[in-house]
Amino acid sequence: MRKLLLLAMLLASATIFAQGTITGTVIDSETNGPLPGANVTVVGTNNGTMTDFDGKFSLQVDAATGTIEISFVGYERKPVKFSIQNGTADLGEIILSPDADALDEIVITTFSLAIDRKTPVAVSTIKTEEIELRLSNKEFPEILKTTPGIYAHKQGGGFGDAELRLRGFDSENVAVMINGVPVNDMENGRVYWSNWAGLSDVTRTMQVQRGLGASKVAVPSIGGTVNIVTKSTDAAKGGNIFTTTGNDGYLKVGGTVSTGKLENGFAATVSASRTSGNGFVDGTEFTGYSYFINFAKEINEDHELSFTAFGAPQEHGQRETAHNISVYRDSERGVKFNGDWGYLNGEVTHIQDNFYHKPQMSLNHYWTISNRSKLSTAVYASFGTGGGGGYEGAANLRSVDSPYRSGYLQPFDLDQVVNENVDNGALGSETILYNSRNDHNWYGALSTFTTEITEDIDLLAGVDLRYYKGKHFQEVKDLLGGSYWLDEDSDENNPTNVARVGDKINYYNDGLVHWEGGFLQAEYSKNDLSAFISGAISNTSYKRVDYFNYLDSDPLQETDWISFVAPSVKGGANYNIDDKHNVFANIGFFERAPFFNQVFQNYRNDINSEAKNQKIFSYELGYGFRSAKLRANVNLYRTRWNDKPFTQSFFDSASGENYFANILGVDALHQGIEIDFTYKPFDEFTITGMASIGDWNWDSNVGNVFIYDQEQNPVNEQPIELFLKDIPVGGAAQNTFALGGDYEIINGTTIRANWTYADNLFAEFDPLGVSSDDGYMPWEVPAYGLVDLGLTHRFEIGALAATLNGNVNNLLDTEYVSFAFDGVNSNAQTASVWYGFGRTYTVGLKVNF
């Protein structure tokens, strides 16, 4: 018995003495700076941690000797041996280098991130920590506002309503992909960021590829590509919980749990959050949820599977209507004024609102066929439900001097509308609230085959298949005290539609889209030279089914498929002059099919026979400099966009009729220079900056324009000529600048400041209004600069690492116009504008376990 007790004591002593703590700092070889968020795992175990903001880690181990492995997305994995002495082992600085093949190991998908000093494109990469620390209560695209070529603004200011423009191109012309899956709307190309409001919680890397980009799918992005990579199979075991509070009732709570990679090759990550608040703008109350699930399984050395599902159901009030500057100045609410809401029975009621849920699910398979060949495949599905609100009827619920307001520039008194509807009795409601729905089902498959032809040449081939069906209809949301709504003449199958809550009114149609794409790409890399050339082709097919404008017995109720074949070709090369200097160039030409509403006119099945592909030619030159303290990039670009179509629809209040016009053959020229840098004079201080100077103009006059009524009859006897040449492109600041700094004032505490400046921002304008050659120039919005301030403090709560993070956005409370629509005299008095937000703040706590 004594021997057994002695043996147990010896074993226990050996275990105790073997335990210890490993510390170290992970360094990025390119910047010679810390690499936050890198995974540190003891080989052969599930024990692991992540580096902090300063690239440091501390890990308890149960063995005297062994090996840890350091990994980070886009970098080579690095094993490091350790030996515990006196309870500790300080491994010092561990340097990680970029790896062109790392993404295949970490994210099982069908695309590649651009690799520094190899991929010949202009690129900016935003990592998890930057999003986590800087985003605050801003919209997700706003994290990119210090990126060259980017202009992001909040539009009306509702939750998730932000818009991103890249090199002057709006979201229709910027490809956005999440884990390689495209998310631009299949009918109109737009990106609705409110659908992805919780994505910031689980984003691992966000990369902006300006211009042609490095995407290997057949995505014809004109302005560039935004690649968002979520957390995946190599997440360390553990998790976090967090809470953030801020101005105007902002509150966000959530957490993430990860199993890490288990011995059987299985890994899982689950994340969820809830966000709510009143909104900086009046009448924009919001509630949003987000969820993220990833299950991954390493079947064997050759096969891996990964399933990801995420979504962000939300509802929020909107400021849909832009107003003259005088309205905001006259209102007691100032820049917070919103004319699209009111009170009903004492409760806030949104006349304009948005509600949506668009879950996306994908199953990825990665197959190592041989040591030369690989195949990655993703199949995905997305089911969108929701829409936005509005009103229809006799009551004037739009103008700022409406008699239904509770006072001048005050919210609407919707009880007045209810009383009128009740007084109308058996005749039903005179005014109602409705929802415009846009439900859809979207299925797709992406597959990429890669094979090594020689030691220096790789060949890639892939397919991109998509099917989309959108259901578009309007439904009664609230009868506002009435018993029904009489919807006459909108439904041919039911001319006298006595509609109640939930019934369809005004329109009901389906939009169907088929997409088949393929690409072939050759890549060369040897010593200091890397190059690629690729070709792609896509076929976009549209069909429209209209259940209201055509009888069920009418064969015209459903159109034939209308198809557009679009080719593309691009190539580029990068040359590393030495370990500090590199140069690159790329060039490409591609066509893009017109959007759905450019093919079917006037909200009917009337096919636009003049619809044709847009044609884009682009090239770029770039230079990069890398040293221990300084990273800098200079890019010159030029993009010519020919045959851009405008389909302008408008309502004439005098005649009560809807009209539209096809404006074909419009050309544009976008060119400019972009400079960005990161300078680290010493370990505790980092300076970042960028300058982006653009010259974006419409580049052609257009003749032979006719305006048509609802019956497709031309209204004007003589064609109209539009004088668009040399008019600047509006909606995005052509010149942007940024300067920022991060300084670790004491160990674990960092203060940061960022200044951004926007100039040459022109108002959007109606091209139909430029019918005379009189030198028209849209109103130029005054330039503005903003200062953001942040503080991060890292500490421990027992054995748990915690982060306290605070941000003040627009510190100086600068009043500025962020977006404008031109008025009749092209000046500040007649323009309709949206103001940006004033000073806002957030304070948050995150605890890792």
SETI-921002 format. One record per residue (C-alpha): residue in three letters; z, x, y. Coordinates in steps of 0.25 Angstrom, whole numbers, plus 2048, in hexadecimal, padded with zeros to 3 digits. Layout:
ALAZXY;...
REM end
This chain:
MET800800800;ARG80480B809;LYS7F6812806;LEU7EF805809;LEU7F6804816;LEU7F381281A;LEU7E5811817;ALA7E4804820;MET7EB80C82B;LEU7E181782A;LEU7D580E82A;ALA7DA806836;SER7DD81483D;ALA7CF81883A;THR7C980B840;ILE7D280C84C;PHE7CE81B84F;ALA7BF81884C;GLN7BF80D857;GLY7BA811865;THR7B280E871;ILE7A4812874;THR79F813882;GLY793817889;THR788814894;VAL77A810891;ILE77081589A;ASP76181189D;SER75881D89B;GLU74F8178A6;THR7598158B1;ASN76481F8AD;GLY76D8138B0;PRO77680A8A7;LEU77080089E;PRO7797F389E;GLY7787EA892;ALA7747F4887;ASN7797F0879;VAL7837FA873;THR7857F8864;VAL78C800859;VAL78180284E;GLY7847FA841;THR78E7F1848;ASN78E7E4850;ASN7977EC85B;GLY7907ED868;THR7917EB877;MET7887EC884;THR7887F688F;ASP78D7F189D;PHE7877F18AA;ASP7898008AB;GLY78380389D;LYS790806898;PHE79680188A;SER7A3801883;LEU7A37FE874;GLN7AF7FD86A;VAL7AB80385C;ASP7B280384F;ALA7AC81084A;ALA7AF81F84E;THR7A082284D;GLY79381A84D;THR787817855;ILE78480D860;GLU777808864;ILE773805873;SER7687FB875;PHE7627F3881;VAL7557EB882;GLY7497F3886;TYR750800882;GLU751809876;ARG75D80786D;LYS76681386C;PRO770817861;VAL77C820866;LYS78682685D;PHE795825860;SER7A282C85C;ILE7AF827860;GLN7BA831864;ASN7C782D86A;GLY7C381F86A;THR7B7820873;ALA7A8825873;ASP7A1826880;LEU79282787D;GLY78F82A88C;GLU781826891;ILE777820887;ILE76981F88C;LEU75F814888;SER75081588A;PRO74680A88B;ASP73F80687E;ALA7327FF87D;ASP7357F9870;ALA7437F5873;LEU7407E6875;ASP73B7E4867;GLU7487E9862;ILE7507E086B;VAL7487D486F;ILE7407CE865;THR7347C886D;THR7267CA870;PHE7257D187D;SER72A7DF882;LEU7317E388F;ALA72B7ED898;ILE7307FB895;ASP7338048A1;ARG7298108A3;LYS72080A897;THR71B7FC89A;PRO7117FC8A6;VAL7177F08AE;ALA7207EE8BA;VAL72D7E98B4;SER73B7E68B8;THR7467E48AD;ILE7537DD8B0;LYS75E7DF8A6;THR76A7D58A2;GLU7747DC8AA;GLU76C7DA8B7;ILE76A7CB8B4;GLU7787C98B1;LEU77E7D08BD;ARG7747CC8C8;LEU76F7BE8C4;SER77B7B78C9;ASN7777A88CC;LYS7697AB8D0;GLU75D7A68C8;PHE7587AF8BC;PRO74B7B38C3;GLU7537B88CF;ILE7597C48C7;LEU74B7CA8C9;LYS74A7C98D8;THR74C7D88D9;THR7407DA8D0;PRO7337DF8D7;GLY7297D38D8;ILE7337C88D6;TYR7367BD8DF;ALA7417B38D9;HIS7467A78E1;LYS74E79A8DE;GLN7447908E2;GLY74C7848E6;GLY75978A8E1;GLY75B7828D4;PHE7617888C8;GLY7567908C1;ASP74C78C8CB;ALA74979A8CF;GLU73A7A08CF;LEU7367AE8CC;ARG7297B48D2;LEU7237C18CE;ARG7197C98D7;GLY7177BC8DE;PHE7147B48D2;ASP71C7A78CE;SER7227A48C1;GLU71579E8BC;ASN70F7AC8BC;VAL71B7B48B7;ALA71D7B48A8;VAL72C7B28A3;MET7307B5895;ILE73D7B488E;ASN73E7BD882;GLY72F7BE882;VAL72D7AF882;PRO7257A988F;VAL72D79F897;ASN72379B8A2;ASP71F78C8A1;MET71378A899;GLU70D7808A2;ASN7107868B0;GLY7157948AD;ARG7227938B5;VAL72F7988B1;TYR73B78F8B3;TRP7477988B4;SER75178C8B3;ASN74D78C8A4;TRP75279A8A2;ALA75F7998AB;GLY76879F8A1;LEU75F7AA89D;SER7667B58A5;ASP7727B489C;VAL76A7BA890;THR75F7C2897;ARG75F7D0891;THR7537D6899;MET74A7CF8A4;GLN73E7D78A7;VAL7337D48B2;GLN7267DA8AF;ARG71E7D88BC;GLY70F7D78BB;LEU7077D78AE;GLY7147DA8A6;ALA7167DF898;SER7167D1891;LYS70F7D1883;VAL70D7C2883;ALA7017BB889;VAL7097B8896;PRO7007B98A2;SER70B7BC8AD;ILE7057BE8BA;GLY7117C38C2;GLY7197C98B6;THR7227C68AB;VAL7317C48AA;ASN7367C789C;ILE7447C2899;VAL74B7C888C;THR7577C1887;LYS7637C787F;SER7607C9871;THR7637CF864;ASP76A7DC868;ALA7747D5871;ALA7827DC86E;LYS78D7D4867;GLY7957CC871;GLY7937C487D;ASN7987BF88A;ILE79D7B4892;PHE79A7B28A1;THR79D7A98AD;THR7977A98BB;THR79A7A18C7;GLY7937A18D5;ASN7907998E1;ASP78D78A8E1;GLY7957878D4;TYR78D7918CC;LEU7937938BE;LYS78D79A8B2;VAL79479C8A5;GLY78F7A2898;GLY7907AC88D;THR7887B3882;VAL78C7B7874;SER7847C186B;THR7877C585D;GLY7807D285E;LYS7777D7852;LEU77F7D4845;GLU77D7DC839;ASN7747D2833;GLY76A7D483F;PHE76E7C7845;ALA7717C5854;ALA7747B985D;THR7777B786C;VAL77B7AA872;SER77C7A8881;ALA77F79B88A;SER783798898;ARG78578D8A2;THR78178E8B1;SER7847838BB;GLY7867828CA;ASN78377A8D7;GLY7777838DB;PHE77678A8E9;VAL76C7808ED;ASP7717718EF;GLY76E7688E4;THR76B7738D9;GLU7777718D0;PHE7747778C2;THR7797788B4;GLY7727828AA;TYR77578789C;SER76F792894;TYR76F796886;PHE76A7A287E;ILE76A7A486F;ASN7647B0868;PHE7647B2859;ALA75E7BF853;LYS75D7C4845;GLU7587D2840;ILE7527CE833;ASN74F7DC82F;GLU7497E9835;ASP73B7E2837;HIS73F7D383B;GLU7487CE846;LEU7497BF84B;SER74F7BA858;PHE7517AC85C;THR7547A986B;ALA75779B872;PHE75B799880;GLY75B78F88B;ALA76178A898;PRO76277B89A;GLN7657788A9;GLU76476E8B4;HIS7657708C2;GLY76276A8D0;GLN75676F8D7;ARG7517728E6;GLU74376E8E4;THR73F76C8F2;ALA73D7778FC;HIS74077490B;ASN73D779918;ILE74678391E;SER74B779928;VAL75077091D;TYR75A77B918;ARG75E77E926;ASP76177092A;SER76976D91D;GLU77877091D;ARG77577690F;GLY76C781914;VAL76478890A;LYS76B7808FF;PHE765773903;ASN75E76C8F8;GLY75675F8FA;ASP75575B8EC;TRP7627558E8;GLY76C74A8EB;TYR7787418E7;LEU7787358DD;ASN78572E8DB;GLY78C73A8E1;GLU7867448D8;VAL77C74F8DA;THR76E74B8D6;HIS7627548D5;ILE75574E8DA;GLN74E75B8D6;ASP7547628C9;ASN7517698BD;PHE7567698AF;TYR7507718A3;HIS753777896;LYS74978088F;PRO74E787883;GLN74679287D;MET74779786F;SER73F7A3869;LEU73F7A985B;ASN73B7B885B;HIS7377C084F;TYR7357CF84F;TRP72E7D6844;THR72D7E5841;ILE7207E5839;SER7207F4837;ASN72480083F;ARG7177FE847;SER7167EF848;LYS71F7E484E;LEU71E7D5850;SER7267CC859;THR7257BD85A;ALA72C7B3862;VAL72B7A4860;TYR73279B86A;ALA73478D86F;SER73878687C;PHE73C77887F;GLY73D77488E;THR743767892;GLY7467638A1;GLY7407628AE;GLY74375F8BD;GLY7477538C5;GLY74174C8D1;TYR74073E8D7;GLU7367348DA;GLY7367278E2;ALA7377218EF;ALA7437288F4;ASN7417358FC;LEU74973F8F4;ARG74174C8FA;SER74174D909;VAL74D753910;ASP74E74791A;SER74E73D90E;PRO756730911;TYR75C731904;ARG76473E908;SER77273C90B;GLY770743918;TYR76674D91E;LEU763758914;GLN76E75290B;PRO76C74F8FC;PHE7667428F8;ASP76E7368F7;LEU7687308EA;ASP7717248EA;GLN76871F8F5;VAL75C7208EB;VAL7657198E0;ASN76870D8EA;GLU75970B8ED;ASN75570C8DE;VAL7607018DB;ASP75B6F88E6;ASN74D6F98E1;GLY7536F28D4;ALA7486ED8CA;LEU73E6F68D1;GLY7447028CB;SER7477108D2;GLU7407148DE;THR7447228DD;ILE74872A8D0;LEU74B7388CC;TYR74273E8C1;ASN74174A8B8;SER7347528B6;ARG7357578A8;ASN72E7638A2;ASP732764893;HIS72B76D88A;ASN72A77487C;TRP72578287C;TYR72278A86F;GLY71D79886E;ALA71B7A5866;LEU7197B386A;SER7167BE860;THR7137CD863;PHE70E7D7859;THR7107E685C;THR70A7F2854;GLU70A801856;ILE6FB805855;THR6FE814858;GLU70B81B85C;ASP70781886B;ILE70080B86A;ASP7057FD867;LEU6FD7F0865;LEU7047E3868;ALA6FE7D5866;GLY7047C7868;VAL7037B8869;ASP7097AF873;LEU7097A086E;ARG70F794876;TYR70F785876;TYR71577D881;LYS71676E883;GLY71C769890;LYS72075A892;HIS7207568A1;PHE7257498A6;GLN72D7438B0;GLU73973A8AD;VAL7437318B4;LYS7507388B7;ASP75872E8BF;LEU7547208C4;LEU75E7218CF;GLY7637138CE;GLY75770C8CA;SER7537068BD;TYR74570C8BB;TRP73A7148C1;LEU72C70E8C2;ASP7227198BF;GLU7157138C1;ASP7077198BF;SER70C7278B9;ASP70B7238AA;GLU6FD71D8A6;ASN704718899;ASN70F7118A0;PRO70A70E8AE;THR7177068B2;ASN7227108AD;VAL72F70A8AF;ALA7377178AD;ARG7467198AB;VAL74E7268AA;GLY74772F8A0;ASP73A7288A1;LYS72D7308A4;ILE72772E8B2;ASN71B7348BA;TYR71673E8B0;TYR7167428A1;ASN70E74C89B;ASP70E758892;GLY708766894;LEU70476E888;VAL70277D888;HIS6FD78687D;TRP6FD79587F;GLU6F77A0875;GLY6F77AE87A;GLY6F57BC873;PHE6F67CA878;LEU6F27D8873;GLN6F87E4879;ALA6F77F3876;GLU7027FD87B;TYR70180C87C;SER70D81587E;LYS70D82487D;ASN71682E885;ASP71682A893;LEU70A820893;SER70B81188F;ALA700807890;PHE6FC7F988B;ILE6F17F088B;SER6F17E1887;GLY6E97D5887;ALA6ED7C6885;ILE6E77B9884;SER6ED7AB885;ASN6E879D884;THR6EF79288C;SER6EC784888;TYR6F1777890;LYS6F276888C;ARG6F775D894;VAL6FC74F88F;ASP6FE74489A;TYR706738895;PHE7077318A3;ASN6F97338AA;TYR6F172F89D;LEU6F2724893;ASP6F6727885;SER6E8722881;ASP6E172C88B;PRO6DB738884;LEU6DD73F892;GLN6EC73E890;GLU6EC74C888;THR6E375788D;ASP6DC761884;TRP6E176F883;ILE6DD777890;SER6DD78688C;PHE6DC793894;VAL6DA7A188E;ALA6E07AC896;PRO6DE7BB893;SER6E67C7898;VAL6E57D6897;LYS6EF7E189D;GLY6F37EF89B;GLY6FB7FA8A1;ALA7008088A0;ASN70D8108A4;TYR70E81F8A5;ASN71B8268A6;ILE7188328AF;ASP7258398AB;ASP7338348A9;LYS73482F8B7;HIS7278298BB;ASN71E81F8B5;VAL7118178B9;PHE70B80B8B3;ALA6FF8018B5;ASN6FB7F48B0;ILE6EF7EA8B1;GLY6EC7DD8AC;PHE6E37D08AD;PHE6E77C38A7;GLU6E37B48A9;ARG6ED7A98A8;ALA6EB79A8A5;PRO6ED7908B0;PHE6FA7888AF;PHE6FB77A8A9;ASN6FB7728B7;GLN6EE77A8BB;VAL6E77758AF;PHE6EB7668B0;GLN6EA7618BE;ASN6F17568C5;TYR6FC7548BB;ARG6F174D8B2;ASN6E87528A6;ASP6DE7558B0;ILE6D97638AC;ASN6D676D8B6;SER6C87738B2;GLU6C977E8BD;ALA6D67848B7;LYS6D47928B2;ASN6DC79F8AF;GLN6E37A78BA;LYS6DF7B68BA;ILE6E87C18BD;PHE6E57D08BF;SER6F17D98C1;TYR6F47E88C1;GLU7007F18C4;LEU7047FF8C7;GLY7128048C5;TYR71B8118C7;GLY7298138C1;PHE73381E8C4;ARG73F8218BB;SER74B82B8BD;ALA75A82B8BA;LYS75D8248C7;LEU75081D8CC;ARG7478138C6;ALA73B80E8CE;ASN72E8068CC;VAL7228048D5;ASN7187F98D1;LEU70B7F58D8;TYR7047E88D3;ARG6F87DF8D6;THR6F57D28CF;ARG6E97C98D2;TRP6EA7BB8CE;ASN6DD7B38CE;ASP6DA7A48CC;LYS6E879F8CE;PRO6E77908CE;PHE6F07878D6;THR6F17788D2;GLN6F77728DF;SER6FC7638DD;PHE70275C8E9;PHE70674E8EE;ASP7007488FA;SER70B73F900;ALA701738909;SER6F87338FE;GLY7037338F3;GLU6F973A8EA;ASN6FA7478E2;TYR6EF7528E4;PHE6EC75F8DE;ALA6E376B8E0;ASN6DE7768D7;ILE6DE7838DE;LEU6D678D8D6;GLY6D279C8D7;VAL6DE7A08DF;ASP6E17AF8DE;ALA6ED7B78E2;LEU6F07C68E3;HIS6FE7CC8E1;GLN7017DA8E3;GLY70C7E38E7;ILE7167EF8E5;GLU7237EF8DE;ILE72E7F98DF;ASP73C7F98D8;PHE7468048D5;THR7548078CF;TYR75C8128D5;LYS7698178CF;PRO76F8228D8;PHE77B8238D0;ASP78181C8C4;GLU7898118CB;PHE77E80D8D5;THR7708078D3;ILE7668038DD;THR75A7FA8DA;GLY74F7F58E3;MET7417F08E3;ALA7357ED8ED;SER72A7E38EA;ILE71F7E18F4;GLY7147D78F0;ASP7077D28F6;TRP7047C58F0;ASN6F97BC8F5;TRP6EF7B18F1;ASP6E27B88F1;SER6D77AD8F2;ASN6D27A18F9;VAL6CF7958F1;GLY6C478B8F3;ASN6BF77E8EC;VAL6CD7788EB;PHE6CD7698EA;ILE6D975F8EA;TYR6D97548E0;ASP6E17478DF;GLN6E77428D2;GLU6DA73D8CD;GLN6D474B8CE;ASN6CB7478DA;PRO6C97518E5;VAL6D074D8F2;ASN6C87578FB;GLU6B97568FC;GLN6B8765900;PRO6BF7708F8;ILE6CA7778FF;GLU6CB786901;LEU6D878C900;PHE6DA799908;LEU6E57A08FF;LYS6E07AF900;ASP6EB7B9906;ILE6F67AE906;PRO7037B5900;VAL7087AF8F3;GLY7157A88F6;GLY7227A58EE;ALA7277B38EC;ALA72B7BE8F5;GLN7207C98F5;ASN7297D48F9;THR7377D58F3;PHE7417E18F4;ALA74E7E38ED;LEU7597EE8EE;GLY7667EE8E6;GLY7717F68E1;ASP77C7F78D6;TYR7887FF8D8;GLU7948018CF;ILE79F8028D8;ILE7AA8048CE;ASN7A98058BF;GLY7A57F78BA;THR7A27F18C7;THR7947F08CD;ILE7907EB8DB;ARG7817E88DD;ALA7797E38E9;ASN76A7DE8E9;TRP7617DC8F5;THR7547D48F4;TYR7497D18FE;ALA73D7C88FE;ASP7327C8908;ASN7247C3909;LEU7277B6902;PHE71D7AB906;ALA71E79C904;GLU7167958F9;PHE70B78D8FF;ASP7017828FB;PRO6F37888F9;LEU6ED77B8FC;GLY6F277C90A;VAL6EA78990D;SER6DD78290F;SER6D978A91C;ASP6D779891F;ASP6E179A92A;GLY6E97A5924;TYR6F479D91E;MET7017A491A;PRO70D79E914;TRP71A79F91A;GLU7217AC917;VAL7307AA913;PRO7397B491B;ALA73D7C0913;TYR74B7C090D;GLY7557CA907;LEU7617C78FE;VAL76D7CF8FA;ASP7747CD8EC;LEU7827D38E9;GLY7887D58DB;LEU7957DB8D5;THR7987DD8C6;HIS7A57E18C0;ARG7A77E58B2;PHE7B47E58AB;GLU7BB7E289E;ILE7C37D689A;GLY7CB7DC88E;ALA7C17E1885;LEU7B67D988B;ALA7AC7DE895;ALA7AA7D58A2;THR7A17D48AE;LEU7A47CE8BB;ASN7987CC8C3;GLY7957C68D1;ASN7897C48D9;VAL7867BF8E8;ASN7787BB8EA;ASN7727BB8F8;LEU77E7C28FD;LEU77A7C090C;ASP7777B190A;THR7697B490F;GLU7617A7912;TYR7537A890D;VAL7477A0908;SER7437A48FA;PHE73779B8F8;ALA72E793901;PHE722789901;ASP71978A90D;GLY71977F918;VAL70E779921;ASN71078492B;SER713790922;ASN720793929;ALA72F792927;GLN73078492D;THR72777D924;ALA729785917;SER73177F90B;VAL73B789906;TRP74678C8FC;TYR751794901;GLY75879F8F8;PHE76679E8F4;GLY7717A38FE;ARG77D7AB8F9;THR7817A98EB;TYR78B7AF8E2;THR7907B08D3;VAL79C7B78CC;GLY79B7B88BD;LEU7A47BE8B2;LYS79E7C28A4;VAL7A67C7898;ASN7A07CE88C;PHE7A67CD87F;
REM end
